[in-house]
Amino acid sequence: MDAEDPRDEQVPRDRQGPRDGQGGRRGDTRARIQCVALELFAEQGYERTSLREIAERLGVTKAALYYHFKSKEDIVRSFTEDHFTRLDALIDWAREQPPGLATGREILDRYVSVLVDGSDVFRFLEQNQATLHSHDSGKHRFEQFRPRLDALVELIAGQDASARARVRATVAFFSTSACFMYFHGKSDLDPAELRKIVLEIADDLIQEPIPR
């Protein structure tokens, strides 16, 4: 009899996500591992969480978990990789659009959507900076982000933009990230209202004023 393939192990039904038309899970096992790991990291801390505990909460063996992630560091690295994949998709989309203020506004709107979808991950990364910075992935996270930020700034400000325009576009991205992550989840602020305010501020920043 062939050895059991850990890929075939089923995630419990209450932890399964949407299925495709043929009944398969669209990469859901990996996503569920990420979700459960994030839950445990938030509950008891990154250092005190083991792969065994993640597997137990999922209801799978460690072998099944190892097929997707060999370590907790691999899971954290996957958070960053998924975020950069979404930014790359945004950049690819933006490069196909006509340049101008309307496209710049849409880029920022889509960027906020990336922040919304990854808000729990960003909060985890922020709260565990000291621990995660010692890992190679943590040390180089900004270096990986910088060329993507440069691309987004150029797509908004223009290839031959002035220094002022480039700085304003850069501030728009950083202020959007900082404000959204700080206020997101606060009970006294409606998420839709927060999104509206943040985008209004970013819109003001990318509209370069006429020098006096």
C-alpha positions as a printed NumPy array, in Angstrom:
array([[  0.   ,   0.   ,   0.   ],
       [  1.32 ,   3.441,  -0.86 ],
       [  2.247,   5.749,   1.992],
       [ -0.364,   8.326,   2.822],
       [  0.285,  11.665,   1.142],
       [ -0.128,  14.535,   3.64 ],
       [ -1.692,  16.568,   0.838],
       [ -4.674,  14.24 ,   0.959],
       [ -5.433,  14.908,   4.615],
       [ -8.716,  16.719,   5.022],
       [ -9.085,  19.921,   6.985],
       [-12.186,  19.686,   9.226],
       [-15.311,  20.936,   7.469],
       [-15.799,  23.826,   9.89 ],
       [-12.343,  25.105,   8.931],
       [-12.758,  24.715,   5.188],
       [-13.221,  27.672,   2.884],
       [-15.105,  28.023,  -0.425],
       [-14.732,  25.281,  -2.975],
       [-14.411,  25.537,  -6.723],
       [-16.867,  24.081,  -9.222],
       [-15.261,  20.635,  -9.032],
       [-15.495,  20.501,  -5.239],
       [-11.81 ,  21.26 ,  -4.628],
       [-10.503,  23.8  ,  -2.156],
       [ -8.787,  26.663,  -3.96 ],
       [ -5.553,  26.549,  -1.985],
       [ -7.684,  26.773,   1.145],
       [ -5.505,  24.56 ,   3.344],
       [ -2.591,  26.992,   3.105],
       [ -4.891,  29.943,   3.799],
       [ -6.45 ,  28.181,   6.799],
       [ -3.031,  27.421,   8.246],
       [ -2.158,  31.116,   7.94 ],
       [ -5.445,  32.12 ,   9.577],
       [ -5.145,  29.686,  12.499],
       [ -1.481,  30.574,  13.033],
       [ -2.419,  34.25 ,  13.194],
       [ -5.154,  33.466,  15.729],
       [ -2.721,  31.606,  17.978],
       [  0.008,  34.23 ,  17.581],
       [ -2.495,  36.869,  18.737],
       [ -3.764,  34.742,  21.644],
       [ -0.515,  33.515,  23.171],
       [  2.315,  35.224,  21.343],
       [  4.518,  34.22 ,  18.452],
       [  7.313,  32.733,  20.563],
       [  4.965,  30.616,  22.688],
       [  3.112,  29.121,  19.718],
       [  4.339,  25.853,  18.229],
       [  3.623,  24.156,  14.912],
       [  2.105,  21.286,  16.878],
       [ -0.477,  23.647,  18.413],
       [ -1.305,  25.077,  14.988],
       [ -1.807,  21.557,  13.612],
       [ -3.959,  20.565,  16.602],
       [ -6.259,  23.558,  16.224],
       [ -6.619,  22.814,  12.528],
       [ -7.286,  19.163,  13.289],
       [ -4.514,  17.85 ,  11.027],
       [ -1.208,  16.044,  11.585],
       [  2.127,  17.838,  11.688],
       [  3.01 ,  16.005,   8.454],
       [  0.124,  17.729,   6.684],
       [  1.209,  21.068,   8.096],
       [  4.84 ,  20.474,   7.09 ],
       [  3.769,  19.967,   3.493],
       [  2.85 ,  23.66 ,   3.366],
       [  5.151,  25.207,   5.995],
       [  8.311,  23.812,   7.563],
       [  8.483,  26.39 ,  10.37 ],
       [  6.727,  29.351,  11.954],
       [  9.177,  31.565,  10.086],
       [  7.856,  30.092,   6.828],
       [  4.33 ,  31.084,   7.827],
       [  5.386,  34.649,   8.639],
       [  7.341,  34.813,   5.385],
       [  4.192,  33.744,   3.516],
       [  2.308,  36.741,   4.961],
       [  4.872,  39.064,   3.408],
       [  4.991,  37.152,   0.133],
       [  1.207,  37.287,  -0.237],
       [  1.22 ,  41.03 ,   0.464],
       [  3.891,  41.645,  -2.161],
       [  2.002,  39.472,  -4.647],
       [ -1.028,  41.741,  -4.237],
       [  1.109,  44.859,  -4.624],
       [  2.672,  43.401,  -7.785],
       [ -0.807,  42.761,  -9.182],
       [ -1.769,  46.369,  -8.381],
       [  1.351,  47.663, -10.135],
       [  0.689,  45.48 , -13.197],
       [ -2.885,  46.771, -13.374],
       [ -1.829,  50.405, -12.957],
       [  0.711,  50.169, -15.772],
       [ -2.113,  49.289, -18.153],
       [ -4.136,  52.386, -17.225],
       [ -3.915,  55.864, -18.771],
       [ -1.84 ,  58.231, -16.605],
       [ -3.671,  60.939, -14.736],
       [ -5.354,  61.925, -11.498],
       [ -8.236,  59.446, -11.905],
       [ -5.803,  56.541, -12.173],
       [ -3.851,  57.862,  -9.192],
       [ -7.003,  57.93 ,  -7.095],
       [ -7.908,  54.383,  -8.152],
       [ -4.396,  53.166,  -7.278],
       [ -4.753,  54.571,  -3.774],
       [ -8.255,  53.101,  -3.421],
       [ -6.976,  49.66 ,  -4.403],
       [ -3.986,  50.096,  -2.124],
       [ -6.36 ,  50.693,   0.784],
       [ -8.15 ,  47.442,  -0.133],
       [ -4.816,  45.631,   0.172],
       [ -4.369,  47.198,   3.618],
       [ -7.892,  46.216,   4.69 ],
       [ -7.445,  42.599,   3.646],
       [ -4.115,  42.36 ,   5.454],
       [ -4.93 ,  44.434,   8.537],
       [ -4.642,  41.539,  11.022],
       [ -1.306,  40.503,   9.528],
       [  0.071,  44.061,   9.649],
       [ -1.011,  44.4  ,  13.272],
       [  0.785,  41.152,  14.121],
       [  3.95 ,  42.285,  12.328],
       [  3.846,  45.645,  14.097],
       [  3.359,  44.086,  17.541],
       [  6.202,  41.599,  17.039],
       [  8.801,  43.808,  15.371],
       [ 11.552,  43.068,  17.878],
       [ 11.188,  39.295,  17.547],
       [ 10.646,  39.153,  13.807],
       [ 13.372,  41.636,  12.924],
       [ 15.978,  39.061,  13.942],
       [ 14.841,  36.808,  11.092],
       [ 16.194,  37.358,   7.6  ],
       [ 12.703,  37.946,   6.199],
       [ 12.093,  40.641,   8.806],
       [ 15.411,  42.356,   8.155],
       [ 14.765,  42.65 ,   4.434],
       [ 11.031,  43.387,   4.44 ],
       [ 11.433,  47.116,   3.744],
       [ 14.079,  46.438,   1.11 ],
       [ 11.49 ,  44.285,  -0.654],
       [  8.809,  46.932,  -0.261],
       [ 10.884,  49.881,  -1.46 ],
       [ 11.044,  49.058,  -5.21 ],
       [  7.296,  48.466,  -5.185],
       [  6.728,  51.792,  -3.45 ],
       [  8.976,  53.474,  -6.023],
       [  6.881,  51.944,  -8.815],
       [  3.591,  53.064,  -7.261],
       [  4.895,  56.582,  -6.646],
       [  6.032,  56.864, -10.263],
       [  2.676,  55.597, -11.51 ],
       [  0.88 ,  58.308,  -9.526],
       [  3.308,  61.214,  -9.85 ],
       [  4.536,  60.503, -13.375],
       [  7.88 ,  59.437, -14.796],
       [  9.258,  62.971, -15.043],
       [  7.609,  64.316, -11.899],
       [  9.198,  67.014,  -9.77 ],
       [ 10.785,  66.19 ,  -6.435],
       [  7.803,  67.824,  -4.713],
       [  5.322,  65.605,  -6.575],
       [  7.285,  62.444,  -5.789],
       [  7.548,  63.339,  -2.109],
       [  3.838,  64.145,  -1.886],
       [  2.925,  60.819,  -3.524],
       [  5.247,  58.966,  -1.144],
       [  3.715,  60.718,   1.865],
       [  0.278,  59.764,   0.53 ],
       [  1.19 ,  56.076,   0.658],
       [  2.865,  56.194,   4.068],
       [  0.165,  58.34 ,   5.678],
       [ -2.538,  56.107,   4.22 ],
       [ -0.844,  53.017,   5.669],
       [ -0.178,  54.576,   9.073],
       [ -3.609,  56.162,   9.533],
       [ -5.517,  53.152,   8.345],
       [ -3.6  ,  50.702,  10.494],
       [ -3.886,  52.953,  13.556],
       [ -7.627,  53.573,  13.317],
       [ -8.788,  50.305,  11.714],
       [-10.848,  48.237,  14.138],
       [-11.584,  51.055,  16.586],
       [-15.204,  50.683,  17.665],
       [-16.031,  54.396,  17.483],
       [-15.075,  54.746,  13.815],
       [-17.056,  53.259,  10.944],
       [-14.737,  51.423,   8.489],
       [-16.415,  53.026,   5.465],
       [-16.032,  56.487,   6.987],
       [-12.4  ,  55.771,   7.822],
       [-11.739,  54.711,   4.235],
       [-13.39 ,  57.867,   2.93 ],
       [-11.379,  60.193,   5.196],
       [ -8.059,  58.475,   4.497],
       [ -8.603,  58.614,   0.741],
       [ -9.63 ,  62.273,   0.903],
       [ -6.347,  63.117,   2.635],
       [ -4.342,  61.021,   0.152],
       [ -6.159,  62.698,  -2.735],
       [ -5.15 ,  66.123,  -1.413],
       [ -1.541,  64.992,  -1.248],
       [ -1.288,  63.703,  -4.807],
       [ -2.728,  66.924,  -6.255],
       [  0.406,  69.026,  -6.471],
       [ -0.436,  72.654,  -5.632],
       [  0.509,  75.451,  -7.994],
       [  3.644,  77.181,  -6.578],
       [  2.987,  80.717,  -5.34 ]])
